């Protein structure tokens, strides 16, 4: 087999670890529909059943090869989904049009009240809030003293089970008993959340009453105001960028280190339904 020809046809940006499973399933359904249409058409034209079945199998096989090598059957699928798929439809396929960063999902938790009660911020205004000096000092110390990330994550987020943390060039993922449970944009972001969680556990009595998802929301909000990078100690800056997934382009507010470039936070600018 001439693998060089196959490699030229392959689209690595849409296959392998970059493959979008919901989009793959959707294109597979299209392949079945096309194969079924060919079968019905040939039967309607009074071709022998063996010919109609053979055409159906050929279409399905060809579609499977196309999706396996290129990620999509319908040409222009990524462009079409980004341009025409509404957020509600993307959500139905598990493709939220914004970044879910950290542990848990978005909720209606009043984060401001918890941050004030914990004496972590010095302003009630979510636009102008800033960290208190005492919390900032304790947070930096907690980050510097972190050793076992898996054990600390279990304590901070109240997790019971086997915890594993894996890092790729795109993100850091926490699995609980082998299942994906949390995702961060970088290891520095994870360390920041773990350090913040430890400080809150020590100085905020309401921390134990928060669920895992609520704890994740509180520490990820704090991370938006982190001014020192946990990775190198450099200063951070706030920016707005356009993020791209296989199905969507969306605006995110980012916090990154000016010195080493590590991304510390991503949050949606507009998460309208």
Secondary structure, 3 states (H helix, E strand, C coil): CCHHHHHHHCCHHHCHHHCCHHHHHHHHHHHHHHHHHHHHHHHHCCCCHHHHHHHHHHHHHHHHHHHHHHCCCCCCHHHHHHHHCCHHHHHHCCCCCCCCCEECCCCCCCHHHHHHHCCCECCCCCCCCCECHHHHHHHHHHHHCCCCHHHHHHHHCCCCCCEEEEECCCCEEEEECCEEEEEECCHHHHHHHHHHHHHHHHHCHHHHHCCHHHHHHHHHHHHCCCCECCCCCCEEEEEEEEEECCCCEEEEEEEEECCCCCEEEEEECCCCC
